[in-house]
């Protein structure tokens, strides 16, 4: 045996087939000689291992063979394909004896001729698969097909060339991807013929190939941004036929184990996609395997493949997302479930903690990156609105007067260029906020086991540092639930508060002036709006950066120290005043129980700016507000204009009327006699006329232009009529949140949850998470009586108790189970009322003698509680 053949290293495929080559790599001219030598060594090693493998499984054909490692020997033991593959590598390492083929072996015409007939098959078409399947069925021996699958599916080159189209798919063919059932007769034969024709074509300029593999690259330049040269329908039909056979399925599994490391190497070091965009075909083909999420794949095969897929360059990821966006909801769900299964399996089978971070698990990280492709495909495949975008603020938000000092101290603000944007989102020119209805609900992408083990403080650090060797799940917010994302936002807000406090101290040292490190508001209860808004207006004009300091509220004449509870009540009182219909800034709809901007409000734009600041401060200081806006307000805050469908929850009566107009089957012009002039009534009952088009009162609405009328009507109601008020409101909101990852992390419905909290109050969950102090425990008599009493309260009384104890009658993000309430003993039986520290959610409860007295004292406390004092 040649010494060159013994020096090389080779990894044996864990497959039921002989090993096969990887994708050819084109190196720089200076490395050609070394590369060629290395390739020859590797090819020689593979050839030897294949000979050992066939010697162990089929023998040399000599009945009198004495080689102990030949299946033709009488003393040999029959090995299955997997064991033979492992043994072949061992024999190669020890340079074991190899038999020469016996003449009778060369002349055999039995099953071996079937195998020999397919030795030259280095890629597959649908027709070829069915041909081999038919022959194997007649012989009742599927080993030739298993070997072909192992050879092709373990080779990047073979898989890239397989199942090619004869021409790029049409739009109609792309739509056919969404169908769940395929015709297996004439369509099957036609698709197979097209695939075969594609492989026979020899187009110039194709990428280099190993071992004289089949030529025939399609002209990639003719393919659209969401098209590939692989016949996906043919691949699905082939999988459907083959996966029912257990042995063949194992061949797919083992081939994938061998394929993935080579693909990862090609993508990481050899930039193969830029040279041959058809390389994406192999990912398309593999992901059509409907068994990828089965337990057999989760240990080795799928993690390796996800690592390879995560190495795809950005254009390839975008193309894959565009392709999958044409899939049906069922197909998208299957692919999503494949990656979710892997993430969950890895999370539950490992013990992740602060020392063993889930962020360091390559399989979980790679699967999450792959899941991002599916997520954007899910967005694009659903109903999207990329046109109706709010205009950016005409005037930029003023910078802090401290900016120069920060630069001198090396503390220049991060994210000055705006909030973070996902690169894939930019490549696809689509945002999550553009989605009106995804193919499958966004909640399906949340992985709860991952959220439970994620160390959010560490993850947030990785998110801010943005290093390549540390992955942050905050870069894939779709996989996080609202509670986890809210915790990340909390860290971001707190760190920014501390930064502002530090900058203030340094500034005071340089300037020699005593500055306040907090955003301090001193207000009178009876004049809370005047005091608070005037103060906030001064801050917004003089130094907007002060809005990012920690809020500290003091009620004049009261002794309460603000550790969070006083701020909660401050926001509650401000909201009650602002949304009072008598003030006229917002109109209240009795039918929807929601507020909307008053188009005819007498308040100036500055007042609406201050309202936006209040909402931003509530999020920034982790306070929940009792506000009732329709969802379109939060969509507009995220940069989207209101459209007709947004009227469904903001003005359902008008929505229904316009919907009936759109669907009316008669003559709209003759039967309804309406024009492009609409009328409204202001708060004082005065009619207001508005032309949706120039001279609208002279333009009748007809069957032809009614869609335009509906769109213009919605545009006026949701955008134009309140344009000034909303722009001022949004400007104030962004004064506080412009540097926050808020828009990056949260969808509009989650923004509402952040501001308003959960409306569902589960006091059973609160009981399970409540802690006790001062001598009380879960088994104390008074505690058992307390919970029995609280559960017997009416809904309004329960809300009053929550307001009394925590400072708000809303549940935080995640529900009452996320509220850490403490019940502490406050002495023996007494006539004193229960008291609370709303800053810390602590209820001070005396040990009353009877349950009746407990109920009476508790009700009086929550019904007449107002103001703060020192205990």
N, C-alpha and C positions, 0 to 999 in steps of 0.2 A: 504494500500500500504506500502511496506517495506521502512523503513527510509533509508536503504542503497541505495535503488534505487533513492531516492530523492536527495542524496548528490552529486551524480556525475554530471559532466557537459558533454554536448554532443552538437556537431554542427550539425544542421539539413541540409541535402543536399538540394540544390535548384534544385530539380529534379522532374520530373513527375513520380517518383517512390518512393518506400520506401527506407530508408537509408540502406546502406550495410557496412560491415566491411572493415577495412584496412588490410594492409599486416602484418602478424604476426612478432613479434620482439623477438629475442632471447637475453635475458639479462644475465648479469653475475650471477653466482650462489648465490652470497650474496644478490641479489635483487629479487630472484625468488618469495618470498612470497608477497612482496609489488606489484610486477608486476601482479601476478595472481589476487590479490584483485582488483587492478585497472581495469584489463581486465574484471573481472566479473561485476563490477559496470557499466562499459561502455556497456557491452553486455545487461545488464538488462535495462539500459536506452534506448538503441536502440529498444529493444523489446517493451517497453511501447510506444515509439513514433510511432512505426509501427502499434500498435493496435489502437492508436488514429487516425492515418492516414486512416486505413481501415474502422474505424467506421465513419469517416467523408465522405468517398467516396463511401462505399458500404453498410454501416449500419450493424446492428446486425441480421437482418432478422425478427424481431418482429414488426408486423404491428401496434401494440398498444403501441409501445415504447414511453416513455414520456421524454427521455433524449434529451435536446435541442441541444446537440452536437453529435447527431447520425442521419445519413441520413435516417434511417427507421422512424424517428419521423415525424409526419405530419407537424409540424411547421418549420421543418428545411429547409435551403436554400441549393440548390445544389452548391458545390464548384468545381472549376477546380483543376487539380492536383497540380499546383504550390501553389494556395491559401490554399489548404488542407494541404500541407506540412508545410507551415508557421504556420497555425492554430494548427497543431498537436504539434508543439514545445511549443506554448503558453499554450495549455491545459496541457502539461506535467509539465510546470513550476508552474501552479496553482493547480496541483493535482486534475484535473477535474474528473468527474464521468466516469467510463468505463462500458460499457454494456457487459454482458456475451452473447456469441453467442446463438441465438435461435435455438431450434431443427430443425426448418424448414430450417435454414441457413446451418446446417451441412448436410442436406440431399439433398440440391439443386443439380440439374444436368445440369443447364444451363451454362451461361458463366463463372460462378465462378469455375466450375470444370476445365475449360480450364486453369484458373490461377493456381489452386491447382496442376494440373499436372506438372507444371514447377517450383514449389517451390524449388525443389532439384537441379535445374540447376545453378551451381556456376561457370561454365566456358562454353565457346561456341566452337563449331566446325562449319564448313561451313554446314555440313549436318544437324546439330541441328537447325541452324538458318533457313534453308529452311523448315524444318519440322514445326517449330513454325509459320513461315510466312504462310505456306499453311493452317494450322488449323485456324489461325486468319483470313485469307482471306475467308474461308468458312463461318465463323461466322460473318464476317464483323465487327470484333472488334479487334483492334490491341493493346489494352491495355495490354494483357499478354506479348506480345513481347516487348512493351515499358518498362514494369517492369523488364523483364529479362535483357534487355540492360542496364537499369539503375543500376541493381544489379551487373552485371558483369563488366561494364565499369567504375563503381565507386569504384571498388575493385582492388587494385594492385595485390592481390593473384589471383583473378579470371582472370584478363587480362593477367597475366604472363602465366597462364595455357591454355589460349585459343588459338585456331588455330595452334596447334602444328603439326609439321611434324612427320611422322612415322620414318623418317631417315634423316640424314643430307643431305642438297641439293648437287647435283652434279654440276660440272662446267657448264654443259649444262643448268641446272635449273637456275643457277645464271645469265647466259646470257639471259634467257627468261624474266628476270625482265625488260629488256630494251624494250620488245615488248609493244605496246600501246593497241592492241586489243587481248582479250582472247577468246578462244573457250568456249562457255557457255554450251556445251552439254556433251560429254563424258569426256572431261578434268575436267569439273566441278564436276562430280560425283566421278571421281577417286581421285581428290584432297580432296573432302569431306571425302571419305572413309579413306584416309591416315591420315587426321586430327583426325578422330574418333579413328582410331587404335592407334594413338600416345597417346591419352588421356586414353585409356584402359590399356596401359602398366603400370606396377608397378615396376619401377626400384629402387634398393636399393640406399641408400645414398642421397635421395632427401632432399631438404630443408624442414623445418617445415612449417606447413600450419594451417590456421585458420579454425575452425568449420568443420574439416574433409573434407576439399576440396579435389578435385580429385588428385590422385597421378599420376605419370607418367613422371617424368623429363627425358629428353633425356640425354645420357652421354655427358656432355658438353665437356669433354676432346677430344671427337671425332670430334668436330666441328673445322673448320679452323678459321684463324684469321679474315676472312671476311664473316663468316657464322653464322646464328642464327637458333634457333630451331622453329621459327614461320614460317608458310606457307604464304609467302607474297602474292602470287598469289591468294590464297583463301581469304585473307583479302580484297584484292582489289575487288574481285568479290562480296563479301558480301556488302562492302560499296556501290558499284555501284547499287546493288539491293535495299538497304535500304534508301539511302539518298534522293531518289525521294519523300519520304513520309515526309511531314513537321513535323508531330508529332514525328516521330521516330528521326528525326534530332535534335529536341529539347531535346530528351532524351540523345543523345550523348553529347550535349552541357552541360546540367546540371550535367551529370555524371562526365564530365571532371572538372567541378568546384569543385566537392566533392573529386575527386581523387587526384588532384595536391598537395594540402597541405600535405596530408598523405605521398605521394611519396617524397616530399621535406624533410619531417621529417625523413623518412626511410633512405634517402641517407645522410643527414647531421649528424644524430646522431647514426645510427644503422649499417652502413657499409654493407648494404644488398647485394650490387653487388659482393663483395668479397666472400660472402657465397653462392650466387646463381647467376652466370652470366646470367641465363635466365631472370633475372629481366629486362634486356635490351629489352626484347620482348615487354613490354608495351609501350615503346617509339616508337618502330617500328610500332606497331599497330596503335597508336594514330596518328602518322605523315602520315599515309596512308589516313587519312580523307581529301578529296579534298576540303572540305568547311572550313578548319581552318582559311583561310585568309578572310572569310566573316565578315561583321561588327558585327554580333552577338557574335563572339568569341573574338573580339579585346578588349572589355572592361574589362572582368574579366578572362574568361576561358584560353585564350592563354597566357596572361602575367603570370598567376600562373603556367601554364605548362612549360613555358620557364624557370622560376625560378627553377622549379624542375629539368629540363634537365641540367641546368648549374651546378647543384650539382653533376653530374656524375663524377666518378673518371677518371683520365687520360686514363687508359686502355679501359674503356667503351667508352669514346669519340672517341678514335682511332678506336675501332671496329665498331662503328656506321659510322664513316667516310669511312672505308674500305667497309662496306656493301653498303652505298649509292653510292660509286664510281662505282658500277655495274649498277646503274640505268641509264635510258636513259636521254638525254639532257632535254627532256620535263619534266620528273619527277624531276630532279634536279632543273629546273627552277621553278616548282611549289613549292617545299619546300623552295627555296630561297625567292620566292615572299611572302610566308607566313610570314617569319620573317621580311622581308623588310616592309611589310604592317603594321605590329605591330609597328616597329620603327617609321615609318612615321606618323602613327596615333597618337602615344604618343607625338611626337615632335610638330605637328601642333595643337594639342589640349591643349598644355601647353605653358606657357610663360617662356621660359628659358632665363636666363641672367647671369651676373657675380655673382649675389647673389643666384640665383636658377639654379644651374648647371645641365646640362643634365647628367653629370657623376653620379649624385645622384639619378637618376630615375632608380629604380630596374628593371622595365619592359624593358626599352631601353637597359640597360646593359646586362640583361639576354638574350634578343633576339640577341644582338650582339655576345655574346659568342656562342649561338646556331648557328648563321650564320657562325661562324668560322668553325664549323664541315662541313657545306655544302661547304664552300670555298675549304677546302682540299679535300673533295670528288670530287669536280669539277676538281681540279688539277689532282688527281689520275685517274679519269675516262677518261680524255682526253689523248692526246699524250704526253708522258713524256720521258725524257732522263736522267736517273740517273747514267749513266756509264761514259760519256765523261766529266770528271772534270779536271780542271787545277791543276797541282801540286802546293803545297804551296811553298812559297819562301824558298830557302835553308837556307839563312841567315836571322835571325830575324831582324826586324827593330830596330836599336840601340835606347836604352832608352836615355832620357835626362840626361845630366850631373848634373842636378838639383834634381835628384830623391832623393838622400840622404837627402837633405835639406827639401824636401817636406815631407818626412817621419818624420823628426824631428819636423816639424811644424804641423803635423797631417793632411797633405794635400795629402796623397798618392793618386795616380791616380785611378780613377774608371775604370772598364772594362779592367783591365790589362790582364784578361784571354781571351780577344777577344770580338767581338761584341755580342750583345744580340741575343739569339736564342729562338724561340717559343717552349715551352715544347711539344705541340702537334706535331709540325714539327719534333722534335727529336724522339718522339714516333713512328711516321709514317715513319721515315727515308726518308723524301722527302722534297724538298725545292720548293718554288715558282719558282725559276730560272730554276728548272728542267722541267718546263712545256713548251712544244713547241706549244701546241694548247689545251686549256681547252675545256670542254664540252660546256660551255656557256661563252661568253666574260667576262673578268675580270671587264669591265666597269659596268656590271649588278649589281655588288656587292657594288658599290659606292652609298651612300645615300646622295643626295644633301641637303634635308632639315636638316639632322643632321649636315652636314658640315657648314651650315649657322648659326646654333645656338651654335656651339661648341666654347667654350672659350679656344683657343689654348694655351695661356700662362699658364692657370691653368692645362690643360690636360698634358702639357709637364712636369710640376712640379710633377704631379702624376706618370708620366712615369719614371722620374729619381729617385723618392723616393722609388717606388715599395712597397707600403704598401698594405696590404690585404683589408683594409676598403675603399680604394679609387681606383676606376677603371679609367684607361687611355685608350682612344680609339686608341692611338698610338700603343697599344699592338695588335690591330686588324687593321693594316694599309690598308687592302683591302677595308674597308668601307669609307676611306678618299680619297678625290680627290687630284690631284697633287698639287693644290694651298695650301690646308690645310697642307699636308705633308711637302711642301717646307717651310711653316711658322714654323713648328716644327723643321725642320733642321736648319732654321735661328736662332731660339732661342738657339739651342744646340751649334751652331758655335759661337754665340756672348758670351754666358756664358763661353765657353772655352777660348775665347779671353780675357775676363775680368779676368779669373782665371790665365792665363799666365802672364797678366800684373801685377796682385797682387803678384804672386810668384816672378816675377822679382824685384819688389820693395823690398820685404822682403829679397831676396837674396842679393840685393845691400846693404841693411842695415847691414846684417851679415858680408859680405865680405869687405865692405868699398869701393866698386867699383861702378862707375856710369854705369849702364847698360841701354840699350834701351828697353823700354817696347813695342816697335813696331817692326814689320818686315820691316825695312826701306831699300828701294832700290833707289839709286841715279843713273840715267842712262842718256846717251846721245842718242838723237834721231837717230843719224847717226851710232851709234854702240850699238844699244839696245840689240841685242842678246849677244854680247860679255860681255857687262856690267852686264846684268841681270843674264845670266846663270852662269857666273863665281862667282858672289856673292851668288847665290842660291846653287851652288856646295859647296862653303865653309861652308855655314850654314848647309847643309845636312851632311857634314862630321863632323863638330865640335859639333853641337847641334841641332839635328832634331826638338826638341821641339819648337825652335824659329819659325818654319814654321807655327805653330798654333797661332802665334801672329797676331794681326790685321795688314794687309798690308798697308804700307804708301809709295807711289811712288813720287819721285821728278825728274822732267826733268831738266837737267843741263841748266842754262841760262834762265829758265822760272820762272815766279812768282806764278804759280798756286799752291794752297794749296789743298792737296788731302783729300777731304771729300767723296770720292767714284768715282767722275768723272774722275780724273787723272788715277786712277787704271783701269777704264774701257778702256781708250785709250791705256794704257800700254799693257793690254792683247790683244787688237785689233792689235796693231803693232807687238807684239811678234808672234802672230799666223800667221800674213801675212808673216813674215820672215821665220818662221819654216816650213811652208807648201809651201814655194816657191820651185817648182820642180828643180830649178837650184842648190839648196843646196843638194838634193839627199837623204834626210832622208825618205821622203815619195814619193810614186809613185801616179800620178794622172790619173784616168781613165776618158777619155773624154765621154764615153758612159754613165757611171753612175754618173758622176760629183762628185766622191768620192775619198778619199785618202786611201792608204794602205801602210803598212810598206814596205820599200824597202829592200828585202833580201840581196842585194849586196851593201848596203850603206857602205861608208868608215868611217862614224862616229862611235865612240866607244860607248859602252853600257852606259857610263856616260851621254852622250848627250840625249839618250832616257829616262834615269831616270829623267833628268831635264825637259823633255817635260811632263812626267807624273806628276811631281811636279806642273808645270804650270796649268795643267787641274785640279788638286786637289785644288790649290789655288783659281782658278776661282769659283769652287763650294763653297769653304770655305768662300770666300769674296763676294758671291752673285753676281758674274759677269757673263755675257753671252758671249760665244765665238762663232766666226764664223768658226766652224770646221765642216768637212763633212766626218765622218766615217760611214762605214756600221754598221748595228745593231750588227753584230758578235763581234765587238770590245767591245761594252758595255756588251755583254753576257760574254765575256772572262774576263772583269774586275770583273764580278760578280762570277767568278770561273768556268765557263763552257767552254769547248773546242768547236772550230768550227767543224761543221759536214757538210755533203753533202748539206743539205737543206739550210745552211747558204750561200752557193754559189749563191743562187737565187738573192740576192740583192748586194753581193760584186763582183760577176763575173758572170753575167747572161748568157753570151755567153758560157762559160765553163759549167755552170749548165745545159743549154739546151742540149749541146753535150753529156754530161754524162747521162742525163735523156734518151735521144734517144738511147744511147748505152744500158742502162738497159732494155729498152722496145723493143729492136730490136728482131724481130721474126725469122730472118734467122740465118745462122751460123756466129757468130761473128768472129771466128778464120779465116774462109776462106774468108769472104767478107771484113773484115776491116783490118786484118793483123796488129794488134797492139800488143805491148808487155808491160811488167811491167816496161819499161824504158820510162820516159817522158822527154821532153825538154822544156826549158824556154829561154826567151831572156831577158838579163839584160838591164839597162838603156842605155848602150852603143851599143846595138845591137848584142852582142856576145851570141851565143847559150850556154846553160848550160844543161847538162844531169844529170838525177837523177834516180837511181834504186829504185822503190817502194818496191821491194823484192831483196834479194841477187841474183846476176846474172839476174837481171830483163830483160835484153836485150835478154835473151834466153828463157824466159817464155812467151808464147803467152797468150793473153786474150781470154778466151772461154766463152761459154754460162754458164758454171758451175762456173767459178771464176770471172765473170764480176762484181758481187756485191762487192767482195773484192777489185777489182781494183778501182771501183768508191769510195769506202770508203777510201782506201789508198791515192788516188789522192787528195781527199778533205782534208785528214789529213795532207798531205804534204803542200798543198797550204795555208791552214789557220792556221796551228800550227807549224809543224816542220821547214818550210822554214824561219819563222820569230820568232823562239823560243827565241833566245837571245835578239832580239830587244824588243819583247813584254814583256818578263820577267822584263827587265830593266824599261820599260815604266810603267808596273803595280806596280813595287816596288816604283817608284817615286810617283805614285798616292796614294798608301797606306801610304806613309810617312805623308801625310796630313790628310787622311780620315780614318786611321786605328782605331781611337777611336770614329768615328762618327757613328750614327745609319743609315747611308746611305744604306747599304746593307739590313738592316732589314726593312726599310720603302719602298724602291723603287724597281720597276721592271726595267729590262734593258731599255725598251722603255721610262720609266720615267727618267732614268739617262740621256738619250740623251736630253730629254726636259729640264732638269736642266742645262746641259752644253751649249746647243745650243739655247735654247729658242724656241718660236713658230715661224714657218715660215709664218704663216697666219697673215697678218696685217689688222685688222679691225679698220680703222680710224673713223668709225661711233661710235664704242664703246669708242674710245679715246675721242671723242668730248663730249659724254654723261658724262664722269667721270672727265673731266678737271675742275679745279678750277681757280678762277680769283682773282687778287689782285691789289692794287694800284689805284683803281678807275674804273677798268674794271668790267663788268658783262656779263652774257650770252647774254643780249639784246643790248650791246654796238654796235654801227655801225662798228667799226674797227674789233670787234670780229666776227661779222657775215661775213664780207668781208674776214677775215682771213680763216675761215673754208671753205668758197666757193672756195677760192684760193687753199687751201691745197687739197681739194677733187678733184680739176681739174688737179693736178700734175700727171705725169706719175709714174709708180711703182718705178722706180729707183730714181726719185726725192723725193718720199715719204720716201724711205729708207734713203736718204741723210738727210732729215729733222729730221728723228728719230735719226740718228747718231749725228747730230748737237745739238739736244736738250737733249738727254739722254746718249750719249756716246756709243751707240750700235744701229745697224740697225735691231735688233731682238726684238720681243715682249717677255715679261717675261712669266713665267709659268702662264697659265690662260688667256693669250692674252692681247691686249692693254687696255682692260677694267680694268685690274688690275694695270695699270701704272698710278700713281697719278701725272699728269703733271699740272703745274701752269703757267698761262700766266699773267705776271705782267706789268703794265704800266711803260714805261721808258721815260717819258717826252712827250712834244707836237711834232708836225710835225718837222722832221729834216732830214738831209741827212745821218745821222749815220745808220749803219746796225744794224739789230737785233742781240742781244747777248744772251748767255745762261749760266746757272749754271748747268753743267751736273751732278754734285754731287747730286743736289736736283731736277733735272728734271724741272727747271724753265726757261721759255723763257721770256726775257725782250724785249718787243715790243713797239717801239715808236708809237704814234697815228698819222700815216701818213694820209695826206689829201685825197688821192685818192686810189682806189683799184689797179690801174695800178702801182702806185709807191710802194705800199705794195708788189705786186708780184715781181717787179724788185729788190727791196732791199732784200727780203726774199730769192730769188733764188741766188743772188750774195753771200749772207751770207752762205748758205749751200753748195755752189759749191766750195768756196775758204777758207773754215774754216779749220784751222790747228794750233795747239798750244794753250797754255794757258797764260793768263795774269791776272793782278789784275785790277778790275774795281773800 
